[in-house]
Amino acid sequence: MNWKQLQATICGNIMTFCFGLTVGWPSSTIPKLMNSDILPSGVLTIDEASWTNSIMCIGGAFATLFFGYTSEKFGRKLSLISLAIPTLCGWLFIEFGTNVIHLYIARFLGGFGGGGSFILVPVYVTEIADDNIRGILGSLTVLSHNFGIIISYIVCSYANYFTMPYIGIIASIIFFFWCMMIPESPTYLLERGKVLEAQASATWLAKSCKLNLETTKAEATVKFVLSDLYERSARRGFFLGIILITLTCSSGAFVLLHYTVTIFQEAGSELSPELSSIIVASLQLCGSYVATFLVDRVGRKLLIISSSFLVAFVLTIMGIYSYLASNGYDVKAFSWIPLVCLSLVVFLAANGSASLPYVVLCEVLTQKIRAFVSTICLFEDWVLAFAYVKFLPFMITSWGLYGALWFFAGINIFLSSILLLYLPETKGKSIDEIVRILSR
């Protein structure tokens, strides 16, 4: 293991950990805000609670566009350092806020910083890591994020409202000063013609590969034009990218994690909703860890499609339980079903449909269109996430919890069926080989 590269990776992933804190915060906190006068302005309404949850996704959508630009204009390191500012301010608004508007601002800022982290950290890690450890270092992004969710669940469930922001504030400050000590990406410096600085960065990182300025410059001169999208491989890659990212958001895991306490209460589980939520988040962490070992052994396509169908099956079972419980049937003997089903959903999704589409997205896009199409797909990801998180409470009110669960099950079946027909297996193939397959 290269300890310098590991140090830089851990530093960057402090911010994905902070984003995990942001994602996990509403699950236990929103029900408290809706039932007690924690805020001087009073309890939250259902509409205010849904906005508090979902506005984070709007921040993430803007971050996709903003940091996609700044990372190329000002560099990876400076863009990474700047992530600490909105994240820190977001937690300050939660700590000292007095009304729901302050919560909206806090959640937007948290989403902005978190959305930026999921653009910048994977790119930075890819560019600083040696080939033989890139997979291990890259997997830390999702692991750090999921670890943050678990910490947030635990603290928000068993500590008072004002404890959680302090953890986010301290982590943001540590990240800010630590990030100043890590080097800029040598790849970025080479693309800007800063050879000596790139060599100094590579020396600090103890990179085993040799820097090739001419190759990097040649790759950097490839410019995207809209007419590139008319190529068959580009059209198919764009189409698959949209389907993959839609599936990621529609797996149900992301949106359900925002409302785990509410879901367990609605489902009639006899276990503590807070404890059940922590168990679910722990299994999500395990699922993402397992996926790092399976992706290059089993293959991307099989993992994504099999996990999607299994998620749909589990959501259907949980929906049946919810339907019976809400219609007066005695389901006490099966009170374990909500916990088991939701745990399986997040575990299975983390093994494929909620994590691997981000990997395959880059593999099905040619170099010329990758930046442009990836930005569009990630922007769509955040917009769709916003819609799901915002309207889930109203879906539950109108359709019942079982209706919402069956809705996500149906989307999983539909999208995974499309991928079964059109997505090529990318395991072990070069980008050129994948492009040739998509051109047929």
C-alpha positions as a Markdown table, in Angstrom:
| # | Residue | x | y | z |
|---|---|---|---|---|
| 1 | Met | 0.0 | 0.0 | 0.0 |
| 2 | Asn | 1.2 | 3.5 | -0.9 |
| 3 | Trp | 0.7 | 5.5 | 2.3 |
| 4 | Lys | 1.1 | 8.9 | 0.7 |
| 5 | Gln | -1.7 | 8.1 | -1.8 |
| 6 | Leu | -3.8 | 6.6 | 1.0 |
| 7 | Gln | -3.3 | 9.8 | 3.1 |
| 8 | Ala | -4.5 | 12.0 | 0.2 |
| 9 | Thr | -7.5 | 9.7 | -0.4 |
| 10 | Ile | -8.5 | 9.7 | 3.2 |
| 11 | Cys | -8.3 | 13.4 | 3.3 |
| 12 | Gly | -10.6 | 13.8 | 0.3 |
| 13 | Asn | -13.0 | 11.3 | 1.7 |
| 14 | Ile | -13.5 | 13.3 | 4.9 |
| 15 | Met | -15.9 | 15.3 | 2.7 |
| 16 | Thr | -17.8 | 12.2 | 1.5 |
| 17 | Phe | -18.0 | 11.2 | 5.2 |
| 18 | Cys | -19.5 | 14.7 | 5.9 |
| 19 | Phe | -22.0 | 14.1 | 3.1 |
| 20 | Gly | -23.0 | 10.9 | 4.7 |
| 21 | Leu | -23.7 | 12.8 | 7.9 |
| 22 | Thr | -25.9 | 15.1 | 5.8 |
| 23 | Val | -27.8 | 12.3 | 4.1 |
| 24 | Gly | -28.4 | 10.4 | 7.4 |
| 25 | Trp | -29.4 | 13.5 | 9.4 |
| 26 | Pro | -33.2 | 13.7 | 8.4 |
| 27 | Ser | -34.2 | 10.1 | 9.1 |
| 28 | Ser | -34.3 | 10.5 | 12.9 |
| 29 | Thr | -34.3 | 14.2 | 13.1 |
| 30 | Ile | -37.3 | 15.1 | 10.9 |
| 31 | Pro | -39.8 | 13.1 | 13.0 |
| 32 | Lys | -38.6 | 14.9 | 16.1 |
| 33 | Leu | -39.0 | 18.3 | 14.4 |
| 34 | Met | -42.5 | 17.3 | 13.4 |
| 35 | Asn | -43.5 | 16.4 | 16.9 |
| 36 | Ser | -41.7 | 18.7 | 19.2 |
| 37 | Asp | -40.8 | 22.4 | 19.5 |
| 38 | Ile | -37.1 | 22.1 | 19.0 |
| 39 | Leu | -37.2 | 25.1 | 16.7 |
| 40 | Pro | -38.5 | 28.4 | 18.2 |
| 41 | Ser | -40.7 | 28.7 | 15.2 |
| 42 | Gly | -42.6 | 25.5 | 16.1 |
| 43 | Val | -43.1 | 22.0 | 14.6 |
| 44 | Leu | -42.7 | 21.3 | 10.9 |
| 45 | Thr | -45.6 | 20.5 | 8.6 |
| 46 | Ile | -45.5 | 17.5 | 6.2 |
| 47 | Asp | -44.7 | 19.9 | 3.4 |
| 48 | Glu | -41.9 | 21.7 | 5.3 |
| 49 | Ala | -40.5 | 18.3 | 6.3 |
| 50 | Ser | -40.4 | 17.1 | 2.7 |
| 51 | Trp | -38.7 | 20.3 | 1.5 |
| 52 | Thr | -36.1 | 20.0 | 4.3 |
| 53 | Asn | -35.4 | 16.5 | 3.1 |
| 54 | Ser | -35.4 | 17.2 | -0.6 |
| 55 | Ile | -33.8 | 20.6 | -1.0 |
| 56 | Met | -30.4 | 18.9 | -0.4 |
| 57 | Cys | -30.8 | 17.4 | -3.9 |
| 58 | Ile | -31.2 | 20.8 | -5.5 |
| 59 | Gly | -27.9 | 21.8 | -3.9 |
| 60 | Gly | -26.4 | 18.6 | -5.3 |
| 61 | Ala | -27.7 | 19.4 | -8.8 |
| 62 | Phe | -26.2 | 22.9 | -8.8 |
| 63 | Ala | -22.9 | 21.4 | -7.5 |
| 64 | Thr | -22.7 | 19.1 | -10.4 |
| 65 | Leu | -22.6 | 22.0 | -12.8 |
| 66 | Phe | -20.5 | 24.3 | -10.7 |
| 67 | Phe | -17.7 | 21.9 | -9.7 |
| 68 | Gly | -17.6 | 20.3 | -13.1 |
| 69 | Tyr | -16.5 | 23.8 | -14.3 |
| 70 | Thr | -14.2 | 24.8 | -11.4 |
| 71 | Ser | -12.3 | 21.5 | -11.4 |
| 72 | Glu | -11.1 | 22.2 | -14.9 |
| 73 | Lys | -10.7 | 25.9 | -14.5 |
| 74 | Phe | -9.0 | 26.1 | -11.1 |
| 75 | Gly | -7.9 | 22.6 | -10.4 |
| 76 | Arg | -8.9 | 19.6 | -8.3 |
| 77 | Lys | -7.2 | 20.7 | -5.1 |
| 78 | Leu | -8.6 | 24.2 | -4.9 |
| 79 | Ser | -12.1 | 22.9 | -5.7 |
| 80 | Leu | -11.8 | 20.3 | -3.0 |
| 81 | Ile | -10.7 | 22.8 | -0.4 |
| 82 | Ser | -13.7 | 25.0 | -1.3 |
| 83 | Leu | -16.1 | 22.1 | -0.4 |
| 84 | Ala | -15.4 | 22.8 | 3.3 |
| 85 | Ile | -17.1 | 26.2 | 3.1 |
| 86 | Pro | -20.7 | 25.2 | 2.1 |
| 87 | Thr | -20.5 | 22.1 | 4.3 |
| 88 | Leu | -19.3 | 24.1 | 7.4 |
| 89 | Cys | -21.9 | 26.8 | 6.8 |
| 90 | Gly | -24.7 | 24.2 | 6.4 |
| 91 | Trp | -24.0 | 22.7 | 9.8 |
| 92 | Leu | -23.7 | 26.2 | 11.4 |
| 93 | Phe | -27.2 | 26.9 | 10.1 |
| 94 | Ile | -28.6 | 23.7 | 11.7 |
| 95 | Glu | -26.8 | 24.5 | 15.0 |
| 96 | Phe | -28.0 | 28.1 | 15.3 |
| 97 | Gly | -31.0 | 28.2 | 13.1 |
| 98 | Thr | -34.4 | 29.2 | 14.5 |
| 99 | Asn | -36.9 | 28.4 | 11.8 |
| 100 | Val | -37.5 | 26.2 | 8.8 |
| 101 | Ile | -35.9 | 28.7 | 6.3 |
| 102 | His | -32.6 | 28.2 | 8.1 |
| 103 | Leu | -33.1 | 24.4 | 7.7 |
| 104 | Tyr | -33.7 | 24.9 | 4.0 |
| 105 | Ile | -30.5 | 26.9 | 3.6 |
| 106 | Ala | -28.5 | 24.3 | 5.7 |
| 107 | Arg | -29.8 | 21.4 | 3.6 |
| 108 | Phe | -29.1 | 23.2 | 0.3 |
| 109 | Leu | -25.5 | 24.0 | 1.4 |
| 110 | Gly | -25.0 | 20.4 | 2.6 |
| 111 | Gly | -26.2 | 19.0 | -0.7 |
| 112 | Phe | -24.0 | 21.5 | -2.6 |
| 113 | Gly | -20.9 | 20.4 | -0.7 |
| 114 | Gly | -21.8 | 16.7 | -0.8 |
| 115 | Gly | -22.7 | 16.8 | -4.5 |
| 116 | Gly | -19.3 | 18.4 | -5.2 |
| 117 | Ser | -17.5 | 15.8 | -3.2 |
| 118 | Phe | -19.0 | 13.0 | -5.4 |
| 119 | Ile | -17.7 | 14.7 | -8.5 |
| 120 | Leu | -14.3 | 15.8 | -7.3 |
| 121 | Val | -13.1 | 13.0 | -5.0 |
| 122 | Pro | -13.4 | 10.1 | -7.5 |
| 123 | Val | -11.6 | 12.2 | -10.2 |
| 124 | Tyr | -8.8 | 13.2 | -7.8 |
| 125 | Val | -8.3 | 9.7 | -6.5 |
| 126 | Thr | -8.3 | 8.2 | -10.0 |
| 127 | Glu | -5.6 | 10.7 | -11.0 |
| 128 | Ile | -3.3 | 10.3 | -8.0 |
| 129 | Ala | -3.5 | 6.5 | -7.5 |
| 130 | Asp | -1.3 | 3.8 | -8.9 |
| 131 | Asp | -3.1 | 1.3 | -11.1 |
| 132 | Asn | -2.6 | -1.6 | -8.7 |
| 133 | Ile | -4.4 | 0.1 | -5.8 |
| 134 | Arg | -6.8 | 2.4 | -7.7 |
| 135 | Gly | -9.8 | 0.1 | -7.0 |
| 136 | Ile | -9.1 | -0.1 | -3.3 |
| 137 | Leu | -8.6 | 3.6 | -2.9 |
| 138 | Gly | -11.6 | 4.3 | -5.1 |
| 139 | Ser | -13.9 | 2.1 | -3.0 |
| 140 | Leu | -13.2 | 4.3 | 0.0 |
| 141 | Thr | -15.5 | 7.0 | -1.4 |
| 142 | Val | -18.7 | 5.0 | -1.0 |
| 143 | Leu | -17.5 | 3.4 | 2.2 |
| 144 | Ser | -16.8 | 6.8 | 3.8 |
| 145 | His | -20.2 | 8.1 | 2.7 |
| 146 | Asn | -22.0 | 5.1 | 4.2 |
| 147 | Phe | -20.0 | 5.3 | 7.4 |
| 148 | Gly | -21.1 | 8.9 | 7.7 |
| 149 | Ile | -24.7 | 7.8 | 7.4 |
| 150 | Ile | -24.3 | 5.2 | 10.2 |
| 151 | Ile | -22.7 | 7.8 | 12.5 |
| 152 | Ser | -25.5 | 10.3 | 11.7 |
| 153 | Tyr | -28.2 | 7.7 | 12.5 |
| 154 | Ile | -26.6 | 6.8 | 15.8 |
| 155 | Val | -26.0 | 10.3 | 17.0 |
| 156 | Cys | -29.4 | 11.7 | 15.8 |
| 157 | Ser | -31.2 | 8.8 | 17.5 |
| 158 | Tyr | -29.5 | 8.9 | 20.9 |
| 159 | Ala | -28.1 | 12.4 | 21.3 |
| 160 | Asn | -29.8 | 15.7 | 21.4 |
| 161 | Tyr | -30.6 | 17.8 | 18.4 |
| 162 | Phe | -27.5 | 20.1 | 18.8 |
| 163 | Thr | -24.9 | 17.4 | 19.0 |
| 164 | Met | -24.8 | 16.3 | 15.3 |
| 165 | Pro | -23.8 | 19.7 | 13.9 |
| 166 | Tyr | -20.7 | 19.8 | 16.0 |
| 167 | Ile | -19.4 | 16.6 | 14.4 |
| 168 | Gly | -20.0 | 18.1 | 10.9 |
| 169 | Ile | -18.3 | 21.3 | 11.9 |
| 170 | Ile | -15.2 | 19.7 | 13.3 |
| 171 | Ala | -14.9 | 17.3 | 10.4 |
| 172 | Ser | -15.2 | 20.2 | 7.9 |
| 173 | Ile | -12.4 | 22.2 | 9.7 |
| 174 | Ile | -10.1 | 19.2 | 9.8 |
| 175 | Phe | -10.7 | 18.6 | 6.1 |
| 176 | Phe | -10.0 | 22.3 | 5.2 |
| 177 | Phe | -6.6 | 22.4 | 6.8 |
| 178 | Trp | -5.6 | 18.9 | 5.9 |
| 179 | Cys | -6.5 | 19.4 | 2.3 |
| 180 | Met | -4.1 | 22.3 | 2.0 |
| 181 | Met | -1.2 | 19.9 | 2.7 |
| 182 | Ile | -2.0 | 17.4 | -0.1 |
| 183 | Pro | -0.7 | 18.0 | -3.6 |
| 184 | Glu | -2.6 | 18.9 | -6.7 |
| 185 | Ser | -3.3 | 16.1 | -9.2 |
| 186 | Pro | -0.2 | 15.6 | -11.3 |
| 187 | Thr | -2.5 | 14.7 | -14.3 |
| 188 | Tyr | -4.2 | 18.1 | -14.0 |
| 189 | Leu | -0.9 | 19.9 | -13.8 |
| 190 | Leu | 0.4 | 18.1 | -16.9 |
| 191 | Glu | -2.7 | 19.0 | -18.8 |
| 192 | Arg | -1.9 | 22.7 | -18.0 |
| 193 | Gly | 1.7 | 22.3 | -19.0 |
| 194 | Lys | 3.1 | 22.7 | -15.5 |
| 195 | Val | 5.7 | 19.9 | -15.8 |
| 196 | Leu | 7.9 | 20.7 | -12.8 |
| 197 | Glu | 4.9 | 21.1 | -10.5 |
| 198 | Ala | 3.5 | 17.8 | -11.8 |
| 199 | Gln | 6.8 | 16.0 | -11.2 |
| 200 | Ala | 6.9 | 17.4 | -7.6 |
| 201 | Ser | 3.3 | 16.2 | -7.0 |
| 202 | Ala | 4.1 | 12.8 | -8.4 |
| 203 | Thr | 7.2 | 12.6 | -6.2 |
| 204 | Trp | 5.2 | 13.5 | -3.1 |
| 205 | Leu | 2.6 | 10.8 | -4.0 |
| 206 | Ala | 5.4 | 8.3 | -4.8 |
| 207 | Lys | 3.7 | 7.4 | -8.0 |
| 208 | Ser | 5.2 | 4.3 | -9.6 |
| 209 | Cys | 4.1 | 5.3 | -13.1 |
| 210 | Lys | 6.1 | 7.6 | -15.3 |
| 211 | Leu | 4.6 | 10.9 | -16.3 |
| 212 | Asn | 4.1 | 11.2 | -20.1 |
| 213 | Leu | 3.5 | 14.9 | -21.0 |
| 214 | Glu | 3.1 | 14.4 | -24.7 |
| 215 | Thr | 0.4 | 11.7 | -24.3 |
| 216 | Thr | -1.5 | 13.8 | -21.7 |
| 217 | Lys | -1.3 | 16.9 | -23.9 |
| 218 | Ala | -2.6 | 14.9 | -26.9 |
| 219 | Glu | -5.5 | 13.6 | -24.9 |
| 220 | Ala | -6.3 | 17.0 | -23.5 |
| 221 | Thr | -6.6 | 18.4 | -27.1 |
| 222 | Val | -9.6 | 16.2 | -27.9 |
| 223 | Lys | -12.5 | 18.7 | -27.9 |
| 224 | Phe | -16.2 | 17.9 | -27.6 |
| 225 | Val | -18.7 | 19.2 | -30.2 |
| 226 | Leu | -22.4 | 18.4 | -30.3 |
| 227 | Ser | -22.1 | 16.6 | -33.6 |
| 228 | Asp | -20.2 | 13.9 | -31.7 |
| 229 | Leu | -23.5 | 12.8 | -30.2 |
| 230 | Tyr | -24.7 | 11.7 | -33.6 |
| 231 | Glu | -22.3 | 8.8 | -33.7 |
| 232 | Arg | -24.1 | 5.5 | -33.0 |
| 233 | Ser | -21.8 | 4.5 | -30.1 |
| 234 | Ala | -22.4 | 8.0 | -28.5 |
| 235 | Arg | -26.2 | 7.8 | -28.9 |
| 236 | Arg | -26.3 | 4.3 | -27.3 |
| 237 | Gly | -23.8 | 5.3 | -24.6 |
| 238 | Phe | -25.9 | 8.4 | -23.8 |
| 239 | Phe | -29.1 | 6.3 | -23.7 |
| 240 | Leu | -27.5 | 3.7 | -21.4 |
| 241 | Gly | -26.1 | 6.4 | -19.2 |
| 242 | Ile | -29.6 | 7.9 | -18.6 |
| 243 | Ile | -31.1 | 4.4 | -17.9 |
| 244 | Leu | -28.2 | 3.5 | -15.5 |
| 245 | Ile | -28.4 | 6.7 | -13.5 |
| 246 | Thr | -32.2 | 6.5 | -13.4 |
| 247 | Leu | -32.0 | 3.0 | -12.1 |
| 248 | Thr | -29.5 | 4.1 | -9.4 |
| 249 | Cys | -31.9 | 6.7 | -8.1 |
| 250 | Ser | -35.0 | 4.5 | -8.5 |
| 251 | Ser | -33.5 | 1.5 | -6.7 |
| 252 | Gly | -35.4 | 2.9 | -3.7 |
| 253 | Ala | -32.4 | 2.7 | -1.3 |
| 254 | Phe | -31.5 | 6.4 | -1.5 |
| 255 | Val | -35.0 | 7.8 | -1.0 |
| 256 | Leu | -36.0 | 5.2 | 1.6 |
| 257 | Leu | -32.9 | 5.9 | 3.7 |
| 258 | His | -34.2 | 9.5 | 4.2 |
| 259 | Tyr | -37.4 | 8.2 | 5.8 |
| 260 | Thr | -36.3 | 4.9 | 7.5 |
| 261 | Val | -37.8 | 5.9 | 10.9 |
| 262 | Thr | -41.1 | 7.0 | 9.3 |
| 263 | Ile | -41.2 | 3.8 | 7.2 |
| 264 | Phe | -40.7 | 1.5 | 10.2 |
| 265 | Gln | -43.4 | 3.4 | 12.1 |
| 266 | Glu | -45.8 | 3.2 | 9.1 |
| 267 | Ala | -45.1 | -0.5 | 8.6 |
| 268 | Gly | -45.9 | -1.4 | 12.1 |
| 269 | Ser | -42.6 | -2.9 | 13.1 |
| 270 | Glu | -42.4 | -3.7 | 16.8 |
| 271 | Leu | -38.6 | -3.0 | 16.8 |
| 272 | Ser | -37.3 | 0.5 | 17.7 |
| 273 | Pro | -37.4 | 2.5 | 14.4 |
| 274 | Glu | -34.1 | 4.2 | 15.4 |
| 275 | Leu | -32.3 | 0.9 | 16.1 |
| 276 | Ser | -33.8 | -0.6 | 12.9 |
| 277 | Ser | -32.4 | 2.4 | 10.9 |
| 278 | Ile | -28.9 | 1.8 | 12.3 |
| 279 | Ile | -29.0 | -1.9 | 11.4 |
| 280 | Val | -30.1 | -1.0 | 7.8 |
| 281 | Ala | -27.3 | 1.6 | 7.4 |
| 282 | Ser | -24.8 | -0.9 | 8.6 |
| 283 | Leu | -25.9 | -3.5 | 6.0 |
| 284 | Gln | -25.6 | -0.8 | 3.3 |
| 285 | Leu | -22.0 | -0.3 | 4.4 |
| 286 | Cys | -21.4 | -4.0 | 4.2 |
| 287 | Gly | -23.1 | -4.2 | 0.7 |
| 288 | Ser | -20.9 | -1.5 | -0.8 |
| 289 | Tyr | -17.8 | -3.2 | 0.7 |
| 290 | Val | -18.8 | -6.6 | -0.8 |
| 291 | Ala | -19.4 | -5.0 | -4.2 |
| 292 | Thr | -15.7 | -3.9 | -4.4 |
| 293 | Phe | -14.7 | -7.6 | -4.4 |
| 294 | Leu | -17.4 | -8.9 | -6.8 |
| 295 | Val | -17.3 | -6.2 | -9.6 |
| 296 | Asp | -14.2 | -7.6 | -11.3 |
| 297 | Arg | -15.1 | -11.2 | -10.7 |
| 298 | Val | -18.8 | -11.5 | -11.5 |
| 299 | Gly | -19.1 | -8.6 | -13.9 |
| 300 | Arg | -21.0 | -5.3 | -13.9 |
| 301 | Lys | -24.1 | -6.3 | -15.9 |
| 302 | Leu | -24.9 | -9.4 | -13.9 |
| 303 | Leu | -24.5 | -7.6 | -10.6 |
| 304 | Ile | -26.6 | -4.6 | -11.7 |
| 305 | Ile | -29.5 | -6.6 | -13.2 |
| 306 | Ser | -29.7 | -9.3 | -10.6 |
| 307 | Ser | -29.6 | -6.8 | -7.8 |
| 308 | Ser | -32.4 | -4.8 | -9.4 |
| 309 | Phe | -34.7 | -7.8 | -9.9 |
| 310 | Leu | -34.0 | -8.9 | -6.3 |
| 311 | Val | -34.7 | -5.4 | -5.0 |
| 312 | Ala | -38.0 | -5.4 | -6.8 |
| 313 | Phe | -38.9 | -8.7 | -5.3 |
| 314 | Val | -38.1 | -7.6 | -1.8 |
| 315 | Leu | -40.0 | -4.3 | -2.2 |
| 316 | Thr | -43.0 | -6.3 | -3.4 |
| 317 | Ile | -42.9 | -8.5 | -0.3 |
| 318 | Met | -42.5 | -5.4 | 2.0 |
| 319 | Gly | -45.4 | -3.8 | 0.2 |
| 320 | Ile | -47.6 | -6.9 | 0.8 |
| 321 | Tyr | -46.8 | -6.7 | 4.5 |
| 322 | Ser | -47.6 | -3.0 | 4.6 |
| 323 | Tyr | -50.9 | -3.5 | 2.8 |
| 324 | Leu | -52.0 | -6.2 | 5.2 |
| 325 | Ala | -50.9 | -4.2 | 8.3 |
| 326 | Ser | -52.7 | -1.0 | 7.0 |
| 327 | Asn | -55.9 | -3.0 | 6.4 |
| 328 | Gly | -56.3 | -4.4 | 9.9 |
| 329 | Tyr | -54.8 | -7.9 | 9.4 |
| 330 | Asp | -52.9 | -9.3 | 12.4 |
| 331 | Val | -49.2 | -9.2 | 11.3 |
| 332 | Lys | -47.5 | -9.3 | 14.7 |
| 333 | Ala | -46.0 | -12.6 | 14.0 |
| 334 | Phe | -44.2 | -11.1 | 11.0 |
| 335 | Ser | -43.1 | -7.8 | 12.6 |
| 336 | Trp | -39.5 | -8.7 | 11.6 |
| 337 | Ile | -40.4 | -8.3 | 7.9 |
| 338 | Pro | -39.9 | -4.5 | 7.5 |
| 339 | Leu | -36.4 | -4.6 | 9.0 |
| 340 | Val | -35.4 | -7.6 | 7.0 |
| 341 | Cys | -36.8 | -6.3 | 3.8 |
| 342 | Leu | -35.4 | -2.8 | 4.0 |
| 343 | Ser | -32.1 | -4.2 | 5.1 |
| 344 | Leu | -32.1 | -6.5 | 2.0 |
| 345 | Val | -33.0 | -3.6 | -0.2 |
| 346 | Val | -30.1 | -1.4 | 0.8 |
| 347 | Phe | -27.7 | -4.4 | 0.9 |
| 348 | Leu | -28.7 | -5.6 | -2.6 |
| 349 | Ala | -28.8 | -2.1 | -4.1 |
| 350 | Ala | -25.3 | -1.4 | -2.7 |
| 351 | Asn | -24.1 | -4.5 | -4.3 |
| 352 | Gly | -25.1 | -3.4 | -7.8 |
| 353 | Ser | -28.0 | -1.1 | -8.9 |
| 354 | Ala | -27.1 | 1.8 | -6.5 |
| 355 | Ser | -23.4 | 1.8 | -6.9 |
| 356 | Leu | -22.1 | 0.2 | -10.1 |
| 357 | Pro | -24.0 | 2.3 | -12.6 |
| 358 | Tyr | -21.5 | 5.2 | -11.8 |
| 359 | Val | -18.7 | 2.9 | -12.8 |
| 360 | Val | -20.4 | 1.6 | -16.0 |
| 361 | Leu | -21.4 | 5.2 | -17.0 |
| 362 | Cys | -17.8 | 6.1 | -17.6 |
| 363 | Glu | -17.1 | 2.9 | -19.4 |
| 364 | Val | -19.9 | 3.2 | -22.0 |
| 365 | Leu | -19.0 | 6.8 | -22.9 |
| 366 | Thr | -16.1 | 7.7 | -25.3 |
| 367 | Gln | -13.5 | 10.2 | -24.1 |
| 368 | Lys | -14.9 | 13.0 | -26.3 |
| 369 | Ile | -18.4 | 13.0 | -24.8 |
| 370 | Arg | -17.6 | 11.6 | -21.3 |
| 371 | Ala | -17.4 | 15.0 | -19.5 |
| 372 | Phe | -20.5 | 16.4 | -21.2 |
| 373 | Val | -22.8 | 13.4 | -20.9 |
| 374 | Ser | -21.6 | 12.6 | -17.4 |
| 375 | Thr | -22.6 | 16.1 | -16.3 |
| 376 | Ile | -26.0 | 15.7 | -17.8 |
| 377 | Cys | -26.5 | 12.3 | -16.3 |
| 378 | Leu | -25.4 | 13.4 | -12.8 |
| 379 | Phe | -27.6 | 16.5 | -13.0 |
| 380 | Glu | -30.5 | 14.2 | -13.9 |
| 381 | Asp | -29.6 | 12.0 | -11.0 |
| 382 | Trp | -30.0 | 14.9 | -8.5 |
| 383 | Val | -33.2 | 16.2 | -10.1 |
| 384 | Leu | -34.8 | 12.8 | -9.9 |
| 385 | Ala | -33.5 | 12.3 | -6.4 |
| 386 | Phe | -35.1 | 15.6 | -5.4 |
| 387 | Ala | -38.5 | 14.5 | -6.9 |
| 388 | Tyr | -38.5 | 11.2 | -5.1 |
| 389 | Val | -37.4 | 12.6 | -1.7 |
| 390 | Lys | -39.8 | 15.5 | -2.0 |
| 391 | Phe | -42.9 | 13.6 | -3.0 |
| 392 | Leu | -42.4 | 10.3 | -1.1 |
| 393 | Pro | -44.4 | 11.6 | 1.9 |
| 394 | Phe | -47.3 | 12.5 | -0.4 |
| 395 | Met | -47.0 | 9.2 | -2.2 |
| 396 | Ile | -47.4 | 7.4 | 1.1 |
| 397 | Thr | -50.3 | 9.6 | 2.1 |
| 398 | Ser | -52.1 | 9.1 | -1.3 |
| 399 | Trp | -51.2 | 5.5 | -2.1 |
| 400 | Gly | -50.2 | 4.1 | 1.2 |
| 401 | Leu | -46.7 | 2.9 | 2.0 |
| 402 | Tyr | -47.4 | -0.3 | 0.0 |
| 403 | Gly | -48.3 | 1.7 | -3.1 |
| 404 | Ala | -45.0 | 3.6 | -2.9 |
| 405 | Leu | -43.0 | 0.4 | -2.5 |
| 406 | Trp | -44.7 | -1.3 | -5.4 |
| 407 | Phe | -44.0 | 1.8 | -7.5 |
| 408 | Phe | -40.3 | 1.5 | -7.0 |
| 409 | Ala | -40.5 | -2.3 | -7.6 |
| 410 | Gly | -42.1 | -1.6 | -10.9 |
| 411 | Ile | -39.5 | 0.9 | -12.0 |
| 412 | Asn | -36.7 | -1.5 | -11.1 |
| 413 | Ile | -38.2 | -4.3 | -13.2 |
| 414 | Phe | -38.8 | -1.9 | -16.2 |
| 415 | Leu | -35.3 | -0.4 | -16.2 |
| 416 | Ser | -33.4 | -3.6 | -15.5 |
| 417 | Ser | -35.3 | -5.3 | -18.4 |
| 418 | Ile | -34.0 | -2.5 | -20.7 |
| 419 | Leu | -30.4 | -3.0 | -19.5 |
| 420 | Leu | -30.8 | -6.8 | -19.9 |
| 421 | Leu | -31.5 | -6.3 | -23.6 |
| 422 | Tyr | -29.1 | -3.4 | -24.4 |
| 423 | Leu | -26.2 | -3.2 | -21.9 |
| 424 | Pro | -23.0 | -4.9 | -22.9 |
| 425 | Glu | -20.8 | -6.6 | -20.2 |
| 426 | Thr | -17.8 | -4.2 | -19.7 |
| 427 | Lys | -15.8 | -6.4 | -17.4 |
| 428 | Gly | -12.3 | -7.0 | -18.7 |
| 429 | Lys | -12.8 | -4.9 | -21.9 |
| 430 | Ser | -11.0 | -1.7 | -22.9 |
| 431 | Ile | -12.9 | 1.4 | -23.7 |
| 432 | Asp | -12.2 | 0.9 | -27.4 |
| 433 | Glu | -13.7 | -2.6 | -27.3 |
| 434 | Ile | -16.8 | -1.3 | -25.6 |
| 435 | Val | -17.2 | 1.5 | -28.1 |
| 436 | Arg | -16.9 | -1.0 | -31.0 |
| 437 | Ile | -19.7 | -3.1 | -29.4 |
| 438 | Leu | -21.9 | -0.1 | -29.0 |
| 439 | Ser | -21.2 | 0.9 | -32.7 |
| 440 | Arg | -22.7 | -2.3 | -34.0 |
